[in-house]
Amino acid sequence: MPTTDDLADELAIAVGGADIFAVYQPQVSLESGSIVAAEALCRWRHPRLGDIDPSTMIGVAERSGVIHALGRRMLDECLDALAGWRETGRDWAVAVNVSPLQFEDESFAHDVATEFEQRAFPPGSLVLELTQDVESVGEPVVLPQLHMLREVGVEVSLAGYGVNASSLDGLEGVPLAEVKLPGDLVRSTGGPALVSLRDKVEIAHAHGLRVVAEGVETLTHLDIAVQLGCDRAQGFLIRHPDSDIVFP
C-alpha cells in the first residue's frame, strides 16, 4: 500500500484526469415522490489500487492541500452536470460536499459565486454541503463567505444534524438552508428515540430549514423519514450513486 505522501502525489496528478469523477445520488421529495436534487460524490479510481475509499481520499486531500484543486474540479464537473440536466428539462439541484479548508483560499467563494451567476442558474440550484464540525462552519474566515454565497442564491447545507443534543447551538449566524440526518441515525431510530429526533426535525423546520434523511435503504427507513417529518430522502432504496441519473 502506498504511503500517504505517495497517495498525495498521485492524487495531485489524478485531479486533472479521468481517474477522478463524480457520481450522483438522487434526493426525492417526500411530498411529491419526485427527484428534486442529487448529491455529487467524489470518486477516485486508481489505476493500480482500484477504487480508493472516499474517506481516505478526502483525508489525504485535506492533509496535503490537494483539497483545493480537488474541490474546484468537483464543482466544475457538478455545474456542468447541472447545466446538462436543465437543458433536458430536469430542474434538479446539485449538492456538492465542501471542506471548510477550501474557504482558506479567499478566492474560493468568490469564484463559485461568479461562475454560478455567469451561468445564470436559479437560486437554490447549487447546494454546498458542509460535513465538518459546527465550530469550523462558524469560523470568522468561513462565515462571511457563506453569507456572500447565500446572497447570490447558493444554498448551504450541514450534515450530521441530530447527533448532538442541541444540533443548532452556535449556528444562529450561519446562513443554512438545509440540514441532513445521517443514515445511521435514521436507520436506528425507534420508540423514544424517534420522538426525540422528530422534535429536532421540528426545531429545524421552525428555523426555516429543509431536512433531508440520508441512508434510506429499506421501505422501513423511508417510513421513518416520513414519520420524522423530513422533506427529502436519499439512499440505496431510491438509487445507488451513479455517474448518470437515468430516471425519466
C-alpha positions in Angstrom: 0.0 0.0 0.0 1.4 3.4 -0.9 2.3 5.8 1.9 0.1 8.9 2.5 2.7 11.1 0.8 2.7 8.8 -2.3 -1.1 8.9 -2.4 -1.0 12.7 -2.1 1.4 13.0 -5.0 -0.7 10.6 -7.1 -3.9 12.4 -6.2 -2.5 15.8 -7.2 -1.8 14.3 -10.6 -5.2 12.4 -10.8 -7.2 15.6 -10.2 -6.6 16.7 -13.8 -7.6 13.4 -15.4 -10.4 10.9 -15.8 -9.5 8.8 -12.7 -11.3 11.5 -10.6 -15.0 11.7 -11.3 -18.4 12.4 -9.7 -21.3 10.0 -9.1 -24.7 11.3 -8.2 -27.3 10.1 -5.7 -30.8 11.5 -6.2 -32.8 13.1 -3.4 -36.6 12.7 -3.6 -39.3 15.0 -2.2 -41.3 13.1 0.4 -44.3 15.2 -0.6 -44.3 14.6 -4.3 -42.1 11.5 -4.6 -40.2 13.2 -7.5 -36.4 13.7 -7.8 -35.6 17.3 -6.8 -31.9 17.2 -6.3 -28.8 14.9 -6.4 -25.8 14.8 -4.2 -22.4 14.6 -6.0 -19.9 12.2 -4.5 -16.3 12.3 -5.5 -14.6 9.0 -6.6 -11.0 8.1 -7.3 -10.4 5.0 -9.5 -6.7 4.4 -9.0 -5.0 2.7 -12.0 -3.2 0.1 -9.7 -5.2 0.1 -6.5 -8.7 0.3 -7.8 -11.4 2.4 -6.1 -9.9 4.4 -3.2 -12.1 4.7 -0.2 -13.7 8.2 -0.3 -12.8 9.0 3.4 -9.2 8.0 2.7 -9.1 10.2 -0.4 -10.6 13.3 1.3 -8.2 12.8 4.3 -5.2 12.7 2.0 -6.5 15.7 0.1 -7.1 17.8 3.2 -3.7 17.0 4.8 -1.8 17.6 1.6 -3.6 20.7 0.4 -4.8 18.9 -2.7 -8.4 19.6 -1.4 -8.4 23.0 -3.1 -7.7 21.6 -6.6 -10.0 18.6 -6.0 -12.8 20.8 -4.7 -12.7 23.1 -7.7 -12.6 20.1 -10.1 -15.7 18.7 -8.5 -17.5 22.0 -8.6 -16.7 22.5 -12.2 -17.9 19.0 -13.0 -21.1 19.4 -11.0 -22.0 22.7 -12.5 -21.6 21.1 -16.0 -23.9 18.3 -14.9 -26.4 20.8 -13.5 -26.4 22.7 -16.9 -26.9 19.4 -18.7 -29.9 18.4 -16.5 -31.6 21.7 -17.1 -31.0 21.5 -20.9 -33.1 18.3 -20.8 -35.8 19.8 -18.6 -34.7 18.4 -15.3 -35.0 21.2 -12.8 -32.9 19.5 -10.1 -30.4 21.0 -7.7 -27.0 19.6 -7.3 -25.4 19.3 -3.8 -21.6 19.3 -3.6 -19.6 18.4 -0.5 -17.2 21.1 0.6 -14.4 21.1 3.2 -14.1 24.2 5.4 -10.4 24.1 4.4 -11.4 25.2 1.0 -12.6 28.6 2.4 -9.0 29.3 3.5 -8.4 30.2 -0.2 -10.1 33.6 -0.2 -10.9 33.3 -3.9 -12.9 30.1 -3.5 -16.3 31.5 -2.6 -15.9 34.4 -5.0 -15.1 32.1 -7.8 -18.1 29.9 -7.0 -20.4 32.9 -6.8 -19.0 34.3 -10.1 -19.5 31.1 -12.1 -22.9 30.5 -10.6 -24.1 33.9 -11.6 -22.4 33.8 -15.1 -24.2 30.5 -15.8 -27.5 32.2 -14.7 -28.6 29.2 -12.5 -31.7 29.9 -10.5 -31.4 30.4 -6.7 -31.2 27.1 -4.8 -29.9 25.0 -7.7 -26.4 24.7 -6.1 -26.1 23.4 -2.6 -22.8 23.4 -0.7 -22.8 20.7 1.9 -20.5 21.2 4.8 -19.6 18.0 6.6 -17.2 19.2 9.3 -17.9 20.2 12.9 -20.1 23.2 13.8 -17.1 25.2 15.1 -15.5 25.2 11.6 -18.7 26.4 10.0 -18.8 29.4 12.3 -15.2 30.5 12.0 -14.7 34.1 11.0 -12.9 33.2 7.8 -15.8 30.9 6.7 -18.9 32.8 7.8 -18.7 35.9 5.6 -18.1 33.7 2.5 -21.2 31.6 3.3 -23.3 34.8 3.6 -21.9 36.1 0.2 -22.7 32.8 -1.4 -26.2 32.8 0.0 -26.8 36.3 -1.3 -26.2 35.1 -4.9 -28.5 32.1 -4.5 -26.1 29.3 -3.5 -27.6 27.3 -0.6 -25.7 25.9 2.4 -26.4 22.5 3.9 -25.0 21.0 7.1 -24.6 17.2 7.5 -24.7 15.4 10.8 -27.8 17.1 12.2 -29.5 15.3 15.1 -26.4 13.7 16.5 -25.8 16.2 19.3 -28.2 17.2 22.0 -28.8 20.7 20.5 -27.6 20.5 16.9 -28.4 24.1 16.1 -26.5 25.6 19.0 -23.9 28.0 17.8 -25.4 28.2 14.3 -27.6 31.3 14.7 -25.5 33.4 12.3 -24.8 30.6 9.8 -27.0 31.1 6.6 -28.2 27.5 6.4 -31.0 26.4 4.1 -30.8 22.7 4.9 -29.7 20.1 7.5 -29.2 16.4 6.9 -29.9 13.5 9.2 -27.1 10.9 9.0 -28.2 7.5 7.7 -27.1 5.5 10.8 -29.4 7.7 12.9 -32.3 7.3 10.6 -31.9 3.5 10.4 -31.6 3.0 14.1 -34.4 5.3 15.2 -37.4 3.8 17.0 -39.5 4.3 20.1 -38.5 7.2 22.4 -35.5 8.0 20.0 -38.0 8.5 17.2 -39.9 11.1 19.3 -36.6 12.9 20.2 -35.4 13.0 16.7 -38.8 14.2 15.4 -38.5 17.1 17.9 -35.2 18.0 16.3 -36.7 18.0 12.9 -39.5 20.3 14.1 -36.8 22.6 15.6 -35.1 22.7 12.2 -38.4 23.5 10.5 -39.1 26.3 13.0 -35.8 27.8 11.9 -36.9 27.6 8.3 -34.6 24.8 7.4 -35.2 21.9 5.0 -34.5 18.4 6.4 -33.0 15.6 4.4 -32.9 12.0 5.6 -29.8 10.2 4.4 -29.1 6.4 4.2 -32.6 5.3 3.4 -32.1 1.7 2.4 -35.4 0.0 3.0 -39.1 0.9 3.0 -39.0 0.8 6.8 -36.3 3.5 6.7 -38.4 5.5 4.3 -41.4 5.2 6.6 -39.2 6.5 9.5 -38.2 9.5 7.4 -41.9 10.3 6.7 -42.7 9.9 10.4 -39.9 12.2 11.3 -41.4 14.9 9.0 -38.4 15.1 6.7 -38.7 17.0 3.5 -36.4 14.8 1.4 -34.8 11.4 1.4 -31.8 9.8 -0.3 -30.2 6.4 -0.1 -29.8 3.0 -1.7 -33.6 2.4 -1.7 -34.0 5.3 -4.1 -30.8 4.8 -6.1 -27.2 3.8 -5.7 -24.8 6.6 -6.6 -24.0 6.5 -10.4 -22.3 8.7 -13.0 -25.7 9.3 -14.6 -29.2 9.6 -13.3 -31.4 7.8 -15.8 -34.8 8.4 -14.3 -37.3 9.9 -16.8 
